[in-house]
Amino acid sequence: MRLAVIPARGGSKRILRKNIREFCGKPIIAWSIRAAFQSGCFDKVIVSTDDTEIADVARTWGAEIPFLRPAELADDYTGTAAVVRHAIEWFEDRGKKFDFVCCIYATAPFVRAQDINTGLEDLFLVDADFAFTVTSFPFPIQRAVKITSKRRIEMFYPEHYTTRSQDLEEAFHDAGQFYWGKNTAWKEGAPLFSERTVPIILPRYLVQDIDTMEDWIRAEMMFRVMINQIDEV
């Protein structure tokens, strides 16, 4: 049995009502719900929310709302793992166990069904605890700089001042789309960033973190270009 959990609390502050704000013609959460169903991976697709309006929108797009998330799991400090663990345990208390659980972010419109499938396949192929999407940094992190309190430049790694960029190790970051995990890994609080996790590597044009309105505008522009290219094929 496999479960998709889409966390979507109502208290977003930097972008108000972020989880149901319209993104390229749909509430942004609808894109995540759609990808979950298109993947064909799941016995259940649920949205974990504390907000009745978000719940109504999610139901409209086919997701189940088996519970309203308790307030203590809907503040600014509750992590994703705690929300997923709550969903797992809620079902287990009612006699239903899911062996694999995928957390899909509500504001990840670039998430693709094929990548969700790849994550599940990789869990089996390499016997991992988790699988999630990553993408490469566009510039070598070893040559990153910071601005000091005196408005001057310093390198984080001055030992690489003269190192050629092509000689530096490539670095990746979390793409912020979805996280497949075994039931036991979620419940035991196993670390996501470990040798027990397998990466699903995405091209950078499929990744855009959405935390500010500037991010949102950029993401919509990228998304429209991508959709237009697909339509022309």
N, C-alpha and C positions, 0 to 999 in steps of 0.2 A: 504494500500500500504506500502511495506517495501523496504528499500534501504540499500545496503551495500556500505560503503565508505572505500576504502583502500588508506590511505595517503602514498605517495612515492615520496618525493622530490629528486632532483638530486644532492644536495650538501653535501652528507655524507662525513665526513672528516676522522674519525678514521678507517673506512673500506671503501676504495674507491669503488664507484658504488655498494654499499652494497645491494641496493634493487633489483638488477638484477644479482648479482653475483651467480654463479652456486653453488647450495647446494644439494648434493646427487642426481645429475643428472638433476636437473631443476633449472632455475632461482628462487631464493628464494621466490620472489613474487608469483610465480606460485602455490606454496603450499597453500597460503592464498586464492588465486582466486579459486582454486580447492575446498577447504573446503566450501567456500561460496556457490558455485553451488551445491555441494553434500548435503548441508543442506536442500535445497529446500525451504528456507525461503524467498527468495528475488524476488521482481519484477524487480529489476535492481541491477547489480553489477558493480560499477564504480571504477576507480582508479583516485585519485586526485593528479596530478603531474605537475611540471613546466618543465619537461624534455622530449624532443621528443623521445629519445631512450627508456626511461622507458615506455612511451606511446606505442611505437611500440611493445615492448615485452609483455606488458599487453594485448594488442589487440590479439596477437598471442595465448594467453591462454584464450581468450574469454571475457575479461572484456571490458566495454565501457569506452571511454575517451570523455565525452561530452564537456569538456573544458580543457584548460591548465591553471593551477592555477596561479593567479597573483603573481608577484615577492614579493610583500609585505607580502604574506602568505607563502613564501618559504625560510625564513631565519632561523637562528639557534634559534630564540627566539619565534617563533610562536607555540602556543600549539595546541594539537589535537582538542580541542573543537572549536577553531576558524576555522579550516579547515573543520570540519564537518558542522558547521553552514553555511559556505560559500556554500557548496554543496547543503544544504537544500534550502537556499534562491535562489540559481541559478535556481533550478528546479521550485520553487514557482513563480519566476518572469516569468516563461514560462508556468504557469498554471498547474503544476503538484505538488501535495502535497503527501508527505510520512508521515504516522502516526508514524511509528517506523523506527529508523535508527540505524544501527550497524556499528561502526568503527572497522575494522579489520586491525591489523598492518601488514605491508608488510613483515616484518622479523620475522614471528611467524610460523615456519614450523610445530610446534607441535599442532597447532590449529586443533580441530576436529569438524566435522559437527554435531555430537551428542551434543557437548557442546554448540555450537551456538543455536541449537534447545532448549536446556535446558534453556538458557538465555532468549529466547523469551517466553517460557512457564512461567517462573518465573515472568516476567513482568506482565503477566495477573493474575497469581494465587495470588500474594501478593500485587498487585496494587503499584508497585515500579516505580520510575522515571528511574533508571538505573539498569543494571545487568552486572557484569563483573567477570572474572576469578581471583581467588586468590589461593595461596598455603601457606602452613605453613612454618615458619622458621625452619631449622633443629636443632637449638640450642636455648635455652631460651634467649630471648632478654634482660631479666632482669639481666642476668649474663654476658652481653657483657662488653668488656674492650676496653680501648683506649690507645694509646701510646703517652706519653707526649712529650713536646719539649726537655726534658732531656733524652729521650729514656727509660722511665720507664713506668710501667703499672699502670693504674687506672681503677677502675670499674665505669661504668656509674651509676649504682645503688648499692652502697656499702651496703645498708641496706639488700641486698639479698645475702650477702657473704656466710652465713651459711644456706640459704634456699635450701631445696632439689629441684632438677629440676622438679620432678614429682608434686611438690606442687605449681609450678608457672603456671600462666595462659598462655595458648597457644596463640601465635601471628601469624598473617598472613600478607602477602604482595601481592601487585598487581602482577599478573602473566604476564602482558604485552602481552595479546593475542587479546582480543576484548572487546568492550563496547557497549552493547545494550542500547538505550535510547529512550524515547518518544520524538517526534518532539518538544513539548513545552519545555522539560527539556534542550535539546541541545540549542534551540534558546534563552532561558532565562538565560543561563549560570548557571544552577543549579549545586551545588557541587557534584562531583562524590563520595567523601568520606562522606557519611551522612546516617542517618537512613532511607532515601528514596531509598537506594541502596541495592540490594540483591546480596550476593556472590554466585559464582559458584565455589565450592571448587575442586581443581585439586590435584592429587598426585604429589609429587615433581619431579618424573621422566618424567613428561610431561611439565616441565617448565625449560626454559633456556634463560636468557636475553642474547642478542647478541650485545655487544658494542665494543668488541676488537677481534683481531684474535685468542686469546686464547679462548674466548667465542665461536667463530665460530667453531674451531676445536673440542672443547668439545661437542658442539651441534650436529655436524655431527656424532661423535662417538655414542652419545646417540641415535640419530635418526636411524642409521643403525642397532643397536641392537634391537630397537623397531620394525622396519620393518621386520627383520629376524624372530623375535618371532611370529609376525602376520602371516608370510608366512608359518611357521611350524605348525600352528594350523589347 
